């Protein structure tokens, strides 16, 4: 039998993520404004167009996350702040799912374009074709997912907002509570869950690992070949490649740090049928603020060089701005 959350835990789920979502919204707003109105010429580069696309998805996602439990149907048991209807809850679920998958896709695409850049000696014209497919995958596939969940009544109050869940929340694991909304689509839900894990964990990790192996191989092959200017150019290219690889590795680790608690909570729920409410609240806050890391990954360049100092937005906690040395893409 599922133990319901305490009043304090209900209030934490409803109100704790709000300020983090607002910070994320402001971070993404800055990047969008900077690219569209201050340094529009940067949009000639594929990297910056992907950064812009990511932040255009982050803006409404942060806005929707800031509403937390407000769209949930009024009178929902164990949900503080519920003032909406079934329709508003479904709308929030559709937007959250579509936009969160779009952000995950653009995140993975940044890793992909860096890898393609290294393999093509940073000649963007050789791999620019991937852009149209990235935009297609970013929105078309999650829209299909969201429509299926909405059609089967599976967007319901869950944690800090409406997401995939049956109603009342936890009824599928509690034999004493009958589910009133949500048809059984657990196998399809597993596909959606695996897609998210693939975009955030499996694909980026595989690309970074493959990039490291490829760099090691090319380093051995060119160690005893070439001379003069060729060696100098190859050395400069390797230094640039190494910095890109280091940046992506840091980016990957930082992303893991924002989603680890959410994955642990999901695994615990799947294994026991119960919820760790305090962990759920903390995971919601960290994941919401983790948006700032993705949205703040924007680079200022005055000389157009390959390496420059950039400003990275909030990573996990407010008031912890960090600056990193990054590659222009």
C-alpha positions in Angstrom: 0.0 0.0 0.0 1.4 3.4 -1.0 2.0 5.8 1.9 0.5 9.2 1.0 2.8 12.3 1.2 2.7 14.5 4.2 1.4 18.1 4.0 4.9 19.4 4.0 5.9 17.1 1.2 2.9 18.1 -0.8 3.8 21.8 -0.4 7.4 21.0 -1.3 6.3 19.3 -4.6 4.0 22.2 -5.4 6.3 25.2 -4.6 9.9 24.2 -4.4 10.5 23.9 -8.2 9.0 27.3 -9.0 12.0 29.6 -8.4 14.3 27.2 -10.2 12.0 27.2 -13.2 12.0 31.0 -13.2 15.8 31.1 -13.1 15.8 28.7 -16.1 13.3 30.9 -18.0 15.5 34.0 -17.5 18.7 32.1 -18.5 17.1 30.9 -21.8 15.6 34.3 -22.4 19.1 35.9 -22.3 20.5 33.4 -24.8 17.6 33.8 -27.2 17.8 37.6 -27.0 21.6 37.6 -27.4 21.5 35.4 -30.5 18.5 37.1 -32.2 19.2 40.7 -31.5 22.9 41.3 -30.4 25.0 38.8 -32.4 22.7 37.5 -35.1 25.7 36.8 -37.4 26.6 33.8 -35.2 23.5 32.0 -36.6 25.5 31.3 -39.7 27.1 28.5 -37.7 25.2 25.2 -37.2 26.3 25.1 -33.5 24.6 28.4 -32.7 21.5 27.6 -34.6 21.2 24.4 -32.5 21.8 26.4 -29.3 19.0 28.8 -30.4 16.6 26.0 -31.2 17.3 24.4 -27.8 16.6 27.6 -25.9 13.5 28.3 -27.9 12.3 24.9 -26.6 13.6 25.6 -23.1 11.6 28.9 -22.8 8.1 27.4 -22.9 9.3 24.3 -21.0 10.5 26.4 -18.1 7.3 28.4 -18.2 5.2 25.2 -18.0 7.4 23.8 -15.2 6.9 27.0 -13.2 3.2 26.2 -12.9 4.0 22.9 -11.1 0.7 21.6 -9.7 -1.6 24.5 -10.6 -3.0 22.8 -13.7 -4.0 19.7 -11.8 -7.7 19.1 -11.4 -9.0 21.0 -8.4 -9.7 18.7 -5.4 -7.1 16.1 -6.4 -6.1 14.1 -3.3 -2.7 14.8 -1.9 -1.9 17.6 -4.3 -1.5 21.1 -2.9 -2.2 24.1 -5.2 -4.4 22.2 -7.7 -6.7 24.7 -9.4 -7.2 23.3 -12.9 -9.2 20.7 -14.7 -8.5 17.5 -16.5 -8.1 19.5 -19.7 -5.5 21.9 -18.2 -3.6 18.9 -16.7 -3.6 17.1 -20.1 -2.3 20.3 -21.8 0.5 20.7 -19.3 1.4 17.0 -19.8 1.5 17.4 -23.6 3.7 20.5 -23.4 6.1 19.0 -20.9 6.6 15.8 -22.8 6.9 17.4 -26.2 9.3 20.2 -25.1 11.4 18.0 -22.7 12.0 15.5 -25.5 12.9 18.4 -27.9 15.4 19.7 -25.4 16.9 16.2 -25.0 17.2 15.9 -28.8 18.9 19.2 -29.2 21.3 18.3 -26.4 22.2 15.1 -28.1 22.6 17.0 -31.4 25.2 19.3 -29.9 27.3 16.2 -29.1 26.6 14.9 -32.6 27.6 18.1 -34.4 30.8 18.3 -32.4 31.7 14.7 -33.4 30.8 15.4 -37.0 32.9 18.5 -36.9 36.0 16.7 -35.7 35.6 13.9 -38.2 35.2 16.5 -41.0 38.1 18.7 -40.0 35.5 21.3 -38.9 34.3 21.9 -42.4 30.6 22.6 -41.7 29.5 22.3 -45.3 30.2 18.6 -45.1 27.8 17.8 -42.3 25.3 20.7 -42.3 22.7 18.3 -43.8 22.0 16.8 -40.3 20.2 20.0 -39.2 16.9 19.3 -40.9 16.7 15.8 -39.5 17.5 17.1 -36.0 14.5 19.5 -36.1 12.2 16.8 -37.4 13.2 14.3 -34.7 13.0 17.0 -32.0 9.3 17.7 -32.4 7.6 15.1 -34.6 8.4 12.0 -32.5 7.6 13.6 -29.1 4.4 15.0 -30.5 3.3 11.4 -31.5 4.2 10.2 -28.0 2.2 13.0 -26.3 -0.8 12.4 -28.5 -0.9 8.7 -27.6 -0.6 9.5 -23.9 -3.3 12.1 -24.1 -5.6 9.8 -26.1 -5.3 7.1 -23.4 -6.0 9.5 -20.5 -2.4 9.0 -19.2 -1.6 12.6 -18.4 -2.5 13.0 -14.7 -1.1 14.7 -11.5 2.3 13.2 -10.8 4.9 14.8 -8.5 5.4 18.4 -9.3 3.0 18.7 -12.2 1.1 16.6 -14.7 3.0 13.8 -16.4 2.5 10.2 -17.4 0.6 8.6 -14.5 -2.7 7.0 -13.7 -5.2 8.7 -11.5 -5.3 8.7 -8.5 -1.5 8.8 -8.4 0.0 5.5 -7.4 -3.3 3.5 -7.9 -1.6 1.0 -10.2 0.6 -0.2 -7.3 -2.0 0.0 -4.6 -4.6 -2.9 -4.6 -6.8 -0.9 -2.3 -7.2 2.0 -4.7 -9.0 1.7 -8.1 -7.6 3.7 -11.0 -10.1 6.1 -12.4 -8.1 7.5 -15.4 -5.3 6.0 -17.6 -5.4 3.0 -19.8 -2.7 0.3 -19.5 0.1 1.2 -21.9 3.1 0.2 -19.8 5.0 -1.3 -22.8 4.7 1.9 -24.8 5.6 3.9 -21.7 8.8 1.8 -21.5 9.6 2.8 -25.1 9.2 6.5 -24.2 11.3 6.1 -21.0 14.0 4.3 -23.0 14.0 7.1 -25.7 14.6 9.7 -23.0 17.5 7.6 -21.5 18.9 7.1 -25.0 19.0 10.8 -25.7 20.4 11.9 -22.4 22.7 9.0 -21.5 23.3 6.3 -24.0 23.8 8.3 -27.2 26.0 11.1 -25.8 28.1 8.7 -23.8 28.6 6.4 -26.8 29.6 9.4 -29.0 32.0 10.8 -26.5 33.6 7.4 -26.0 33.8 6.8 -29.7 35.4 10.2 -30.1 38.0 9.4 -27.5 38.9 6.1 -29.2 39.1 7.8 -32.6 41.4 10.5 -31.2 43.6 7.9 -29.7 43.8 6.0 -33.0 44.6 9.1 -35.1 47.3 10.2 -32.5 49.1 7.0 -33.0 48.8 7.0 -36.8 50.3 10.5 -37.1 52.9 10.3 -34.4 55.7 9.4 -36.9 54.4 11.0 -40.1 54.6 14.4 -41.7 57.0 17.3 -41.3 57.3 21.0 -41.1 54.0 22.9 -41.6 52.0 19.7 -41.9 53.0 18.7 -38.4 52.2 22.2 -37.0 48.7 22.2 -38.6 48.1 18.7 -37.3 49.2 19.7 -33.8 46.9 22.7 -33.8 44.0 20.6 -35.0 44.7 18.0 -32.3 44.8 20.7 -29.6 41.4 22.0 -30.8 39.9 18.5 -30.9 41.2 17.8 -27.4 39.5 20.9 -26.0 36.3 20.0 -27.7 36.4 16.5 -26.3 37.2 17.9 -22.8 34.3 20.3 -23.1 31.8 17.6 -24.1 33.0 15.3 -21.3 32.4 18.1 -18.7 29.0 18.8 -20.3 28.1 15.1 -20.1 29.1 14.7 -16.5 27.2 17.9 -15.5 24.1 16.6 -17.3 24.4 13.2 -15.5 24.5 15.1 -12.2 21.1 16.8 -13.0 19.2 13.6 -13.9 20.8 10.9 -11.6 18.4 11.5 -8.7 15.4 11.4 -11.1 16.6 8.0 -12.5 17.2 6.6 -9.0 13.7 7.7 -7.9 12.1 6.1 -11.0 14.0 2.9 -10.4 12.9 2.8 -6.8 9.3 3.4 -7.8 9.4 0.6 -10.4 11.0 -1.8 -7.9 8.9 -1.1 -4.9 5.7 0.6 -6.1 6.3 3.3 -3.5 7.6 6.9 -3.7 10.5 8.6 -2.0 8.8 12.0 -1.8 11.7 14.0 -0.5 14.0 12.6 -3.2 11.3 13.3 -5.8 11.1 17.0 -4.7 14.9 17.4 -4.8 15.1 15.7 -8.2 12.4 18.0 -9.6 14.3 21.1 -8.4 17.7 19.9 -9.8 16.2 18.7 -13.1 14.4 22.0 -13.5 17.5 24.1 -12.7 19.6 21.8 -14.9 17.8 23.4 -17.8 20.0 26.5 -17.1 23.1 24.5 -17.8 21.8 23.5 -21.3 20.3 27.0 -21.9 23.4 28.8 -20.7 25.8 26.9 -22.9 26.4 29.9 -25.1 29.8 31.3 -26.1 30.8 34.9 -26.5 33.5 35.5 -29.2 35.2 38.7 -30.1 37.9 37.4 -32.4 36.1 34.4 -34.0 38.8 32.1 -32.7 38.3 28.5 -31.9 38.8 28.8 -28.2 37.2 31.5 -26.1 35.9 32.2 -22.7 32.2 31.7 -22.3 29.5 32.1 -19.8 27.7 28.9 -18.7 24.4 29.4 -17.0 23.3 28.0 -13.7 24.1 24.3 -13.5 22.4 22.8 -10.4 21.9 25.5 -7.8 21.0 29.2 -7.9 23.6 31.9 -7.5 26.4 29.6 -8.6 27.4 31.1 -11.9 30.5 29.6 -13.5 32.6 30.4 -16.5 34.4 27.8 -18.6 36.7 27.7 -21.5 34.8 26.3 -24.5 34.8 25.7 -28.1 32.9 27.8 -30.6 31.3 24.9 -32.4 
